Amino acid sequence: MLKLAAVGGLLAAGAWAYYANAGVAGRSMEMSVRGTPETAAFPVAVAPVARAPIAGTVTYTGTVAPYNDEDIFARVTGRVVEIPVYPGDAVRAGQVVARLDDVELSSRVLETEAMAAGARASRAQMESDLLAARLGIVQMQKELAMIDADLTYARAVAARAERLVAAGAVSQQEYENERTMATSLEARRDAARAKLEQAGAMEGAAQRKLEAAGSMVAQSQAALQTARIVRDYTRILAPSSGYVVKRLVAPGVLVQPGMAILKTTQIDRVRLQANVGEKDVQSVRVGSPVTITSVNGASAPLQARVTAVFPFVDQGARTAVVEVVVDNAGRRFLPGQYVAMRFTTGERSDTLTVPRAAVARLGGKAAVWVMEDGRAQPRPVITGLEGAEHVEIVQGLAVGERVVARGHGGLYAGARIAEVETAAERAGTPAPNTNSRPPTSEAPATPKGAGHAGH
């Protein structure tokens, strides 16, 4: 019994000590939250609310994409005998990047060349026939002219003989002879005319045969040209200048028309693409200024302008693609790299501004800590344009008021604050902005009791 009593006493003493310590600790924490006159002042950096020009910007991470990707295809069936280029090689437009076996297609070219030669020989023969027909016509015309002359003379002689026989100066037999001669010449004239018509018909036939032979020549020449073009397809050429990305087949493979052999890319110009949130994309337009910097900061910023805003928003990410096309002399940008793209969304020449680090946000509301009589007081504000270092204040502050720019951690309404001078200020140079994009890991504390603020 004595042992049980001793144990009970020890337990009661321990419980009293626990609750006593817990009560002291709880009261201490509560006082630290509420603050007491003895609480030390928080060291902070303050900045005045001032009127100044501002350019609103939003920064997004973009990706470098080639200006154009191309797959180089085979256009005829054949076995790959050579691919003289490798990934990373630069190629120029018209350069041979692959060769196919051309034995069969070269034989087809020889065959069409022989057909074309035969067509040309046939046309030459038709030209000779046409020339002969035309010469025959000329000969017939001359012969007909001679017969006409003889017939005219014979008719005159027969008429004279007819008058003489009537006068009894010549015999009837002589008259009949002269008349028979004239009749014979008339028959010869009719025959000559028939031959001339026949020669004209032969000329027409020869002309038509020549035209047909000309068509055959043209057809054979077209077939020859086609055969040569198809044969030349065995020499696969780069359609444009660029760089080889990948070999898609190896030598020895039998390829078919439409089968990709190489993949090339053009990077003399590149596309810088960023997925911009739907809230910000409304303020970005084609032609808007944009500052581009590499993520590693290895090169100086590049000034450019937006060249395209894709006219649709991704349903999942709620973003739209904004694109900037820039020259890439010296291959400053490589496909696949990340870049920081700071878009200018608007400009004001004279407006209220505070340092960007002075504005705290929670749930879409904005507020600042205002220094009033050495104490921090929360103040809801409505913001406008946001730059890399400053934020426009549309409503909630007045010129000359002082806001806490750094040292927000642990602040509460009414907390004592003491303005401290930074090393940069002591050196006479402005302090660096602690909230330039991309933001630092330390975010300003949200003032308690801050009301609704717009953006």
Long-range contacts (C-beta under 8 A, 24 or more apart in sequence): 33-412, 34-412, 35-412, 35-414, 35-415, 35-416, 39-415, 39-416, 40-416, 41-374, 41-416, 41-417, 41-418, 42-376, 42-407, 42-410, 42-411, 42-415, 42-416, 42-417, 42-418, 43-407, 43-417, 43-418, 43-420, 44-369, 44-371, 44-376, 44-404, 44-405, 44-406, 44-407, 44-408, 44-411, 44-417, 44-418, 44-419, 44-420, 45-404, 45-405, 45-406, 45-407, 45-419, 45-420, 45-422, 45-431, 46-371, 46-402, 46-403, 46-404, 46-405, 46-417, 46-419, 47-354, 47-355, 47-358, 47-402, 47-403, 47-405, 48-400, 48-401, 48-402, 48-403, 49-352, 49-353, 49-354, 49-393, 49-397, 49-398, 49-399, 49-400, 49-401, 49-402, 49-403, 50-352, 50-353, 50-399, 51-350, 51-351, 51-352, 51-353, 51-399, 52-350, 52-351, 52-353, 52-390, 53-347, 53-348, 53-349, 53-350, 53-351, 54-347, 54-348, 54-351, 54-353, 54-385, 54-387, 54-390, 54-392, 55-344, 55-346, 55-347, 55-348, 55-385, 55-387, 56-283, 56-344, 56-345, 56-346, 56-347, 56-348, 56-384, 56-385, 56-386, 56-387, 56-392, 57-291, 57-342, 57-343, 57-344, 57-345, 57-386, 57-387, 57-388, 57-437, 58-276, 58-280, 58-283, 58-284, 58-342, 58-343, 58-345, 58-386, 59-340, 59-341, 59-342, 59-343, 59-388, 59-437, 59-438, 60-274, 60-275, 60-276, 60-277, 60-280, 60-322, 60-340, 60-341, 60-343, 61-274, 61-295, 61-338, 61-339, 61-340, 61-341, 62-272, 62-273, 62-274, 62-292, 62-324, 62-338, 62-339, 62-340, 62-341, 63-272, 63-273, 63-274, 63-336, 63-337, 63-338, 63-339, 64-270, 64-271, 64-272, 64-333, 64-334, 64-335, 64-336, 64-337, 64-338, 64-339, 65-270, 65-271, 65-272, 65-273, 65-335, 66-265, 66-266, 66-267, 66-270, 66-271, 66-335, 67-266, 67-267, 67-268, 67-269, 67-270, 67-271, 67-325, 68-240, 68-242, 68-265, 68-266, 69-245, 69-263, 69-264, 69-265, 69-266, 70-239, 70-240, 70-242, 70-263, 70-264, 70-265, 70-266, 71-248, 71-260, 71-262, 71-263, 72-97, 72-98, 72-236, 72-238, 72-239, 72-260, 72-261, 72-262, 72-263, 72-264, 73-257, 73-258, 73-259, 73-260, 73-261, 74-98, 74-100, 74-233, 74-236, 74-255, 74-256, 74-257, 74-258, 74-259, 74-261, 75-233, 75-236, 75-257, 76-100, 76-105, 76-230, 76-233, 76-234, 76-257, 77-254, 77-255, 77-256, 77-257, 78-102, 78-105, 78-234, 78-254, 78-255, 79-252, 79-253, 79-254, 79-255, 80-249, 80-250, 80-251, 80-252, 80-253, 80-254, 80-255, 80-261, 81-251, 81-252, 82-251, 83-247, 83-249, 83-250, 83-251, 83-261, 83-262, 85-244, 85-247, 85-262, 86-244, 86-247, 87-244, 87-245, 87-246, 87-247, 88-243, 88-244, 89-243, 89-244, 90-241, 90-242, 90-243, 91-238, 91-241, 91-242, 91-243, 91-244, 91-264, 92-238, 92-241, 93-238, 93-239, 93-240, 93-241, 94-237, 94-238, 95-237, 95-238, 96-235, 96-236, 96-237, 97-236, 97-237, 97-238, 97-244, 97-261, 97-262, 98-236, 98-261, 98-262, 99-234, 99-235, 99-236, 100-233, 100-234, 100-235, 100-236, 100-255, 101-234, 102-231, 102-234, 105-227, 105-230, 105-231, 105-233, 105-234, 106-231, 108-227, 108-230, 108-231, 109-224, 109-227, 109-228, 109-231, 111-227, 112-220, 112-223, 112-224, 112-226, 112-227, 113-224, 115-220, 115-223, 115-224, 116-217, 116-220, 116-221, 116-223, 116-224, 118-220, 119-213, 119-216, 119-217, 119-219, 119-220, 120-217, 120-220, 122-213, 122-216, 122-217, 123-210, 123-213, 123-214, 123-216, 123-217, 125-213, 126-206, 126-209, 126-210, 126-212, 126-213, 127-210, 129-206, 129-209, 129-210, 130-203, 130-206, 130-207, 130-209, 130-210, 132-206, 133-199, 133-202, 133-203, 133-205, 133-206, 134-203, 136-199, 136-202, 136-203, 137-196, 137-199, 137-200, 137-203, 140-192, 140-195, 140-196, 140-199, 141-196, 143-192, 143-195, 144-189, 144-192, 144-193, 144-196, 147-185, 147-188, 147-189, 147-192, 148-189, 150-185, 151-182, 151-185, 151-186, 151-188, 151-189, 154-178, 154-181, 154-182, 154-185, 155-182, 157-181, 157-182, 158-182, 236-261, 238-264, 240-264, 240-266, 241-266, 241-268, 242-266, 242-267, 242-268, 243-267, 265-335, 267-328, 267-331, 267-333, 267-334, 267-335, 268-327, 268-328, 268-329, 269-325, 269-326, 269-327, 269-328, 270-325, 270-326, 270-328, 270-333, 270-335, 271-323, 271-324, 271-325, 272-304, 272-323, 272-324, 272-325, 272-326, 272-333, 272-339, 272-341, 273-321, 273-322, 273-323, 273-324, 274-321, 274-322, 274-341, 274-343, 275-314, 275-317, 275-319, 275-320, 275-321, 276-319, 276-320, 276-321, 276-322, 276-343, 277-318, 277-319, 278-313, 278-318, 278-319, 278-320, 280-343, 280-345, 281-309, 281-313, 281-319, 281-320, 281-322, 283-343, 283-345, 283-346, 284-309, 284-322, 284-343, 284-345, 285-309, 288-343, 288-344, 288-345, 289-343, 289-344, 290-324, 290-341, 290-342, 290-343, 290-344, 291-341, 291-342, 292-324, 292-326, 292-339, 292-340, 292-341, 292-342, 293-339, 293-340, 293-342, 294-333, 294-337, 294-339, 294-340, 295-337, 295-338, 295-339, 295-340, 299-332, 302-326, 302-332, 306-343, 340-437, 340-438, 342-388, 342-437, 345-385, 346-385, 347-385, 348-384, 348-385, 348-392, 351-384, 351-385, 351-392, 351-393, 352-392, 352-393, 352-394, 352-397, 352-398, 352-399, 353-390, 353-391, 353-392, 353-393, 354-390, 354-391, 354-393, 354-397, 354-403, 354-405, 355-389, 355-390, 355-391, 355-403, 355-405, 355-433, 355-435, 356-386, 356-387, 356-388, 356-389, 356-390, 356-391, 356-433, 356-435, 356-436, 357-405, 357-406, 357-433, 357-434, 357-435, 357-444, 358-391, 358-403, 358-404, 358-405, 358-444, 359-383, 359-391, 359-444, 360-408, 360-443, 360-444, 360-445, 360-446, 360-447, 360-450, 361-446, 361-453, 362-446, 362-450, 364-453, 364-455, 365-450, 365-451, 365-452, 365-453, 366-453, 366-454, 366-455, 367-446, 367-447, 367-450, 367-451, 367-453, 368-396, 368-397, 368-403, 368-404, 368-447, 369-403, 369-404, 369-408, 369-411, 369-417, 369-447, 370-397, 370-401, 370-402, 370-403, 370-404, 371-401, 371-402, 371-403, 371-404, 371-417, 371-419, 374-416, 374-417, 374-418, 375-414, 375-415, 375-416, 375-417, 376-404, 376-411, 376-412, 376-413, 376-414, 376-415, 376-417, 376-447, 377-413, 377-414, 378-413, 378-447, 378-448, 378-449, 378-450, 379-403, 379-447, 379-450, 380-450, 380-451, 380-452, 380-453, 381-453, 382-453, 382-454, 382-455, 383-453, 383-454, 383-455, 388-433, 388-436, 388-437, 389-433, 389-436, 394-454, 395-454, 396-453, 406-434, 408-444, 408-445, 409-442, 409-445, 410-445, 411-445, 411-447, 412-448, 413-447, 413-448, 413-449
